[in-house]
Amino acid sequence: MSDSAERALEVLLGRELEPIVEMVFRSAGPERYEALAHDGTVTFRRGDGGFSVDHLTGRNPLGDQSVDRFVGVDAELAGLHPRRTENSYPDGYQQVAQLFDHPAAPDLCVLHSAGHYWGDQGGHIGEHGSIDVVQARAPFVIAGRGVQNLGMVDRACRLVDVAPTVAALLGVGPVVGSDGEALVDILDEATRPSHVIGLLWDGTNPNVLYELAANGGAPNIARLMAMGTTFKFGAMSNLPTVTLANHTSILTGAAPGHHGILHNAWYDRALGQQVITNSPSTWAGARDWLWPSVETIHETVLRANPDAFSVSINEPCDRGASWSTFDDMRNGIYERPAIPDELPHATEMFVRPFKDYRWSSKVDHLGMEHAVRIWSGDGPKPAFMWCNFTLTDAAFHEGGPHSDIARASVADTDARLGAILDAVEGAGALDDTAFVLVADHGMEQADTACTGDWDAALRDAGLSFRDEAYGFLYFDV
């Protein structure tokens, strides 16, 4: 560890930054790692049997890894902005270790507190990025042919389990390079679907989604939930709990430190350059950073059956798909369906005043149109289709997960899901199709009174560094 990083730790763990710095992670040598907080430090190591604690000073920052904390809207609202002593960090040791397996891992990884509001640094009312349980928890619904109808079950899984589970549903695999496990105990071994449709509702808080499904605000989600199994405690995303890292984890079953796409942005010392994957100008090329040592679900499906048809709609991690919207963009042949003057399934009171809501509504409308055309047309029907919807992330960021705009985004996206279900049913394939619905991370309500910027404090201390995507600190570069 460099002198600069050691000095930075003194600043980050000082009293002034205690409200906004949850903890800091670093590598402490081969297969050894540290999580440091203001009230304790744990040093742990990876071994053949998992992880063991080498040394503990004060409270173990990763000591509580329970998955059932703050489940349900009422419980979440009763515990808004929980302090670190009240929070949990599922799979905390694994999360830290996988991050530092990547050769471009930062010198220090700073985790912001649950209530931290970035304010002038591009802040939102709804936030994510931490591995605290609310920000890590994504919804998980699996339904249809080949899936047991167990209803709502008191359990959690991981986003890295999605790809192996889809492969098991289709009878293909294993998924090369996956860290996950197929959830075979919730599958029906007597049946197997001909089609699997994956649906990613970016940034959706599962507590909110499940409640809206229960009270009539998301009838098509409720329809899926009635057809299969819903994990009440959700699916846990990976450190960092951000978009491109976890989109890729879902599609490959590998953690960010193992599939190549480490964050939305990071610094590659070997290349001497900043890498940005999560921007409109770089989405189409993001998959170029995906390592060849891992396989996407598309590649797994086509390896088992080269004649299968695999589709990726509005998803950057599309390597191996037979057809994808981003591939057409790369090749300059993208055919954009016409957008009506007044979008269907769009809440006008938010479309007009909010640019991100308007843009995401258009993008998701186009994605829905592509999916409907594929299922309604005369062409082949996909063995695997992946559909990425962005509106929920934009809205949950804008107003926070418990806002009217967040609920409106769920209703709008639910209506688009309904159009896809109708198209599948119209094609006579509904009874032969399984559906998987997830998000890439959760979303937590920020406390607008909890502001601050550790970068300013580090600069005031005379330190020179790069802070990529807020929290990945690189020194001496």
N, C-alpha and C positions, 0 to 999 in steps of 0.2 A: 504494500500500500504506500503510495507516494506521500511526501510531507504535505502536499496541497490537500490531498484527500483527508488526511488526519486532521488538519486545521479546519477543513470544511465540516467534519463531524462535530467538532467542538461548537461551531456556530449553529449547525442544524439542531443539535440536542441542547442548546442553551435555553434559558428561561423565556427569552423573547419570542422564540418560534414555537414554543410548546403548544399553543392553540391550533397551529396549522400543520405541524409535522407529526404524523402518527408514529412513524418509525422509519428507520433507514436500513437497507440491506446491503451487504457486501460479501464478496468472496474472501474467505480467510485461509486460502490454500487449497490444494487438490482435495476435492470432495468435502471441503469444510466451508461453512457459511455462518454469517452472523446477522441477527436482527437486533437492532439497537433502538431503544426508546428512551424517553426522559426518565422513566422509572424502572428500567431494567434492561438487561442484555442477555441474549441466549446465543451460545455458540453450539452448532450441531454439525453432524457429519452424515454422509450417505454411506451405507453399507449394504451388504447382500440382503439383509433382512429388512431394509427400509432405512429409517433415520434414528439416530441416537443423540442425546444431548451430551456434549462434552463439558460445558461450563455454563453456569447460570449465576447472574448477579441481579439481585432484586427480583422484580416480577418478570415472568417469561412473556415477552410481547406476543408470541405466537402460541401461548399456552392453551387458549380456548379456540378449538377448531370445530365447534359444533355447527351443524348445518340447519338446525331448527330454530335459530334465533330470529325474532321479528317476522314471524310468518303470519300472514294475514294483514289486511289494511289497518285494522284497529290496533294490532300489536305494533306495526311499524309507526303509525301516527303517535302512539303513546311513547315511543322511544326515538323520536326524531333527533338527529344529530348526536348519536350516542358517543360517549367518551370511550377511549381505548379499553378502559377497565370493564366496560359494559358490552363490548363488541366481541365478535368471533371472526376467525380467519380460516375458513375450511381449507384443508390440505396445505396449510401454511408452509411446512417444511419443503414439500414437493414443489410448491409454487416458486419459492426462492431458488432452489437448486436448479430447476429447469432453465430459469432465466440466465444463470451464469454458465450454463453449458454452451451458450452461443458465443462464438469468438468475438463478436462485436458488443458483448454485454458492457454496461457502463461500469465505471469505477464505483459509483454509489447509486443506488436506486432509492429515491425518496418517495415515501407513501404519504399522501396528504390525508388530513383528518376527515372524519365522516362529514362534518359540517362545513369544511373549508369552501369559501366562495372566492373564485379567482378575481371577480370584479373587473378592473381595467385590463387584466391579463387575459381577456377573452372568456370571462366566466359565464356560467349558466346557472339558472335556478335548479335545474336537474344536473347532477354530476355523476361521474364514474371514473374508473382508473385505479381505484384502490382494490385490494382483495378483501376488504371487510364484507361481511356476508350479504348486505343489501346491494352493494355495488357489484359483487361477483355473481349474485343469483339471477339466472335467466329462467324464463318459463320452459317447461318441457311437456309437450303433449304428443302422444303417439297413438294412432288410431287406424282402424280399417282392417283389411284382410291381413291375416298373419299376426295380428296383435290381440292379446287377451283384453277383454273388456273388464278391467278391474276398478274403473272409476278413479276417484282421487285417492292416492296412496301416500302414506306418511313416509316419504323417502326422498333422497336426492340422488342425482347422478352427476356426471361431469360432461362438459361439452366435448371432450375428447372421446366420449363413449358413443357419440352420435354416428360417426362414420362406420365403426365396426358393427353397430346395430343395424344400420341400413344394409350393409353388406350381408349380414346374417339373414335379414328379411328376404333379400333377393337370392340368397344361396350362392353368393360369390365371396371372394376374399381368400385369405385375410388381406386387410389393407396394409400395404407395405409401409413400415415406419411409424405405425400408429402407437400411441401411448395408452390408448383406451381399451375398453373391454366391451364386447357385445352384451347387451342387456337381455340375454336369452331367456331369463326367467319370466319376462313379461310377454314373450312371443308365443304364438300358437304353433307348435311344431307340426300340427296336422295340416296346416294350410300355408300357402306361400303366395304372395301377391305377384302379379305380372308387372306391376308398376309401383314405384314409390315417388311421392311428391314431397319435397322438402320445402318448408316455408320459414324464412328468417325474418322476424319482425324486429328490426334493429332497435336496440336500446329500450326494450319493453320491460317494465317492472312486472313480475309475475303476480304479485299481490293484487295490483290494480287490474291486470288482465283477467285473473280468475274471478274477481268480484264482479266485474262487468259481465262476464259470461254467466254468472249466477243470477244477476238481476235483470237480464234481458238486454243489456247494452252491447253485447257482442254475440248475437245469435248463432253465427256460423262457427265461432270458436266453441260455443256451447254444444253445437252439433258434433264437432270433432271429439270433444271431451266425452260426450255420451256414447261415442263409438269405440272408445278405447281406454287408455290409461293416462292419467295426469300425475306428475310428480309434484306434490304439494310443496316440497322444500326446494324444488327447482333443479336446474343444471348449473353447476359451478364453472364459471369461466376462468381463464388463466391470467396470471400476472404478465403484462399489464392488462387490466380489464378494459381494453379499447377495441376499436372496430376491426381494423385489418388483421391484427394479431389473432383475434378470436374467430373471425370469419374463416380464416385459414385453418385454425384448429378444428372447427366443426367439419370442414370439408376433407380434412386429412386424418383427423384423429390424433394429431401430434401437437404437443405444446409449442408455444412460440420459440423457445430456445432450441427446439428440435426440428422445426420445419423451415426456419430461415427468416420469416417475416416477424421481426422481433418486436415491433411497435408500429405506430403510425408514422414515426420518424425516429431515426437513430443516427449515430456516427460510426462509420466504418474506418477504423484506424488503418487497416491494411490497404484500403483504397485511398485513404486520406480525403474522404468526402462524406457529406451529409446525405442520408437516404431518406426520401419522403415517399411514402406509399399511399397515404390517405388524403389525396387532394384531387379535384376534378381533372387536373392536368396529368396525374400519374396513375389513376386507378387502372387504366387499361394496360399499363405496363407493370403493375404491382406483382403479377404472378412470376415475372422474371426473377424475383428474389426468392422464389420457392425452391428449396433444395431438391436435386434429383433423387436424393435418398428417401424421399417420402412420396406417397402416391395419393392422388385425390380419389374421391369416390367415383368420379367419372372414369378415371383410368382403371380402377379396380373392376368396374362393371364391364368395360370394353376389353379388358384383358381376359375376362372369363368368357365373353361372347363378343367377338369383333363386329358382329352384325347388329348389335344392340344400338338403340338410339338414346343418346344422353343429352340433356338440354340444360343450359345455364342461362338464367335471365337476370340481368343487372347485377351479376356477382363477379368481383375481380378474381376470385380464386376459381378459375374455370378451366384449368389445364386438363386436357384430355376430353372435353365435352365434344360431342358430335356437332352441336351447334350452340353458339352463345352470342349474346348481344355484343359483348366486348370483343369477341373475335371478329365479328363483322365490322366493328369500328376500326380495329387494327388493320383490317384488309381494305378499308375504304368502301365497303359495300353495304353499310348499315341502312336498312329500310325502316324509317320511322313511321309508324302508323299516325294518321291524322289525329290531332288533338282538338276536340270540340271546343267552341268558344266558352261554353260553360261545362266544366268537368262534372261527370256523374260521380256519385260517391264522394263528394267533397263538401266540407262544411264551409260555406261562403264567408261566414263571419270571421274565419281565421285565414282563409285563402287570400283574401284581398289585402289585409293589413300586414301580414307576415310573409316576407320574401322567402324564407326557408320552407315555410308550410306550403306556399304556392309552388315552389320548385319541386319539392318532394312529391307533392300531389301529382304533378305532371309526370315525373319519372315513374311513380308507382302505377299511374294509369297506363302508361306505355307498357310497363312490365305485365300488367294484367292483360292488356290487349294481345301481347305476344303469346302468353299462356293460353288464352281462350282460343286464339287462332290455331294454335298447334293441336288442341284437343277437338276443335270443331271442324278442322279441315280434313282433306282426304289423305294426307300424308301419314307416315308411320307415327305411332304413339310411343312416347318415351318410356323406356324401362326405368329411367331415373330423370326427374326434373327438379331443378333447384330454382326457387324464386326468392329474390331478396327485395324486401320492402323497406324504404328509408323514412317514411313519414313519421313513424312513431318516435324515432330517435330525435328528429328535428323538434317535434312537439314536446316531448318529455324534457328535452333540454330547455326549451323556451319557458315553459311554465312550471316545471317540476312535475314529478310523477302523479301528484294528487290534484292537478289543475284541470280546469274545463278544457283547455286546449289539448292536454294529454288524452282525456277521455274522448274528445272529438276525433283525434287521430286513430284511436282504437276502433271507433265506430266506422270511420271511413275505410280503414284497412280491412275491417271485418266484411264490409260490403264488397270489396274487391275480391276477398277470399270467396265470398258467396258466388261471384260470377265464375270463378275458376271451378268451384264444386259443381255448379250447374253445367259447365262445359264438359267436365269429366262424366257427369251423369248422363248428359245428352249423347256422349260417345258410347254409352253402354259399358263403361269401364269402372264405375264407382265401386261395385262389389268386388272388383279384382285389384283394388288400389289401396295402398297404405299411405298414411300421411304422417309427417313429422314436423312439429312446429317448435321452434326455439328462438332465442335471441342471442346476440353475441356477448351481452353483459347485462347487468341490471341498471338501475338508475335510482339515485338517492337525492332527497331534498337537501339543498345547501342552505346554510344559515347566512343570510346576507350581512349579518353583523360580524361574521368570522372571516375577516379579510387579512391579507398579508402576502408577502412575496419573499420566499427564501433567497431568490436570486439577488435581490437588493441587499439583503443582509450579507450574503457571501461577497458581493462586490465591495461593500463597505469595509469588509475585512481584508481587502486587498487581494482577493483570490481571482485568478484567471481560469475560466472553465467554459465548457459548452453545456447547456441544459437543453436536451432534446425532448420535445413533446412534454415538457414540464415533469421532471422527475428523474430523467436519465442524465446523470452528471459525469462528464468526462473531463479529466484534468491533464495538463501538460500536453495539449494537442494544438 
